[in-house]
């Protein structure tokens, strides 16, 4: 017969294991947090934005298996999607889906056409270079011949059209590599080039880091971006 003390400890650890397992299942199959590391989606998403993605909508992967649950729907033009970079399969990329299988993509003087119609620029998209490439290895950035998206693929581009490595350069994204739809920005930091780096060989960097962090905390938070829906 177990003692009340042992029973209480056992119940505590059992609750912790269950909570950890449920959190892991949710993280793997339903909701995931991501940090924006590059400028390719400016000004829709900024470096230092932290976002949540819905992994269930496109068919969540069953934890610890290669199986996927049925999708609510496939990505659609306009969705901001997260996927495994097709070139190395280890890096998470985030771009905007602009076309799906069977659609025709074309770029003429920086203007994107899908099925012969101008694809509206997203509200916070931008172009940073007035120069237009017509020849050379970078010409696809601004001028690209008609391309039919293959079956089982989507075509993705960054909202910062002049500074994005995307389907224009390395091809369409297989649907099986798509892991989620970006939903909301839950936190956002302004990058701080003066932030003190903590070094194990110099413990004085710890209080310096903490002091700098607390002094500049308020001004670094992009308060207006918190809890912003991603469109």
N, C-alpha and C positions, 0 to 999 in steps of 0.2 A: 504494500500500500504506500503510495507516494505521499510525501509530506506536503503541506500547503506551500512551503517555500519553494520546493522543487517544482511543484505544479505551476506556480506563478512564473518561474524562470522559463520553464518549457513553453508555456503559453506566449510569453514575450518573444522568444526566439521563433516560434512558429508564426506569429503575427509578422515578424520582421521578414521572414523568408517569403511568406505570401505577398507582403507588400512589395518586396524587391522583385518577385516574379511578375506581378501585375504591372509594375512600372516598366520592366524590361519588355513585356509583351506590347504595352502601349507604345513605347519608344520604337520598337522594331516594326510594328504593324500599323499603327494609327497616326501618331503625331510625332514629329521630330523637330528639334531646334537646330537652326543653322546660323552661321555668322557670315556676313558678306565681306570677302577679303579683297575684292578688286572693283574697278570703276566701270566695268562693262555694262552695268544696268543703271547707271546714273541717268537722270536724277530720280528714277522710280525707286531704286534701292541705292543706298550710299554705303561706302566703306565704314564699318562699325555698326551697321544695322544688325540686329539679331531678330530672326523671324521664326515663326512656326509654320510647318507645312502639313497639309492633310495628305497622309500616305494611303488612306483608305479609298479615296475617290477613284484612283486609277487601277485599283486591285492590289491590296496590300499583300506583301509576302508573308507566308506563314512562318513564324519563328522557328529557326533551326532546321528549315527545309528549303527546297528550291521551288516549292509550290506557291502559287499566288491565288488569292481569293478572287471571285468574280468582280470585275470593275463596275462601278456605277456608270461610268462613261469613259471614253478615251479623251485625251487632250484635245482641245479645240483652239482654233486661231484666237489669239488674245490672252490665253492662259499663260501665267508665269510658272514655269515648270522647273523641277529639280531632277537631274538625271546624272548617271555615271558618265564621265567623259569617255566617249567611244574610243579614243586613242589609247588610253591606258587602263580604264575601268576601275581606277582606284580613287579618282578625284571627283568630288561632287561639283557639278556645274549648275548654274541657274541662268536661264534665258527665257525669252518670250517665244512661245509657239506662234508662228505666223502662217503656217500651212500644214495640212495633213495629207495623207496618202491620196494620190490622184490629182492633187491640185498643182497648178502651174505657177512657178515662182519666176519672177524676172525683176531685174534692177536696171533702171535707166537714169543716169545722172543723179544718183542717190535716192531716187524715188522707187519705192517697193511696190510692185504690182503682183497681185495674186488672182489668177484666172482672168487676167486682163483688166482688173479693176485696181485702182489705187488702194493700198492697204493703209488705213489712217495711222498716222504717227501717234503712239501712246501719249497721253497728256504730258508726262514728264520726260519724254525722250529728248535727245539732243544730238546735234552734229557739231563737232568741234573744229573741223578742218574745212576751209572754203575750197581747197584744192580737190579736183575730181580726177581720179585715175582712169585712164582709158586703155593703157597698155601696161605690160609688166606683171610681175607676180601679185601685186596688190590691186589689180584692176577689178577683181570681183567685189571689192569693198563698195564700189560705186557703180559699176556697170557689169551686169551678168546676163548672159543669154538665158532664154527660157529653159527651165528645168522642171521636170515632172517628178514630184515626190513619190518614191516607190511605195508599194504596198507594205504596211507594217512599220512605216517610219513617219516621223514628223520633221518639219523644217524649223529651226530655231535661230533667233537673232537677239543680240543684246540691244537694249534701248539706247545705249550710248553708241550709236551706229558707226562712228569713226574710230572707236577704240574698243572693239570687241572681237575676240576670237570665237567664231561661231560656225554655223552650217555653211556659210559662204566659203569657208576655207577648208573645213575637214568633213563636210558632208552632213547628211541628215542623221537624225537620232533614232535608233531602233526603239520601238515601244517598250520592249522588255527592259530597257535601261532606265526608263522613266520611273522615278521613285515617289514623286509627290507633287502637289500643287501648293505654291506659296500662298499663304492666307493672310497673315497679320504680322506687323512689326511689333514685337513686345518690348524691345529695348533698343536704344541707339546711343552710341558713344561717338563723340568727335575725336578723331585720332589726335594723339598728343606726342609730337616729336620730341618734347623736352622731358617726357616721363623717365624717371630714374629706373634703371634696370637693376634688379636684385642679383647680386653676385655672391656665390657661396664662399669665395676667397676674400670677401670684404663685407663683413657683417654690418658695417656702418651704412651700407646701401639700404638695409631694411627700414630703419627709421626715416631715412631720406625719402624712400619710396612711399611710405605711409603718409608722411607729411605732405608730399607733393599731391598724392591722391586725394586726401581730404580737403586740401586747400582749393584744388581745381575741380572737385567732384561736380559741383552745381553747374559750372560753366561748360563742362564737357558733355553733360547729358543733353541730348536733343529732345527736350520735353515735348515739343509739338509733334514729334514723330511717334511717340509712344502710343501703342494700341491702334495704330493706323492700318486700315484694311488695304491690302495690296491689290491694285487693279491694273 
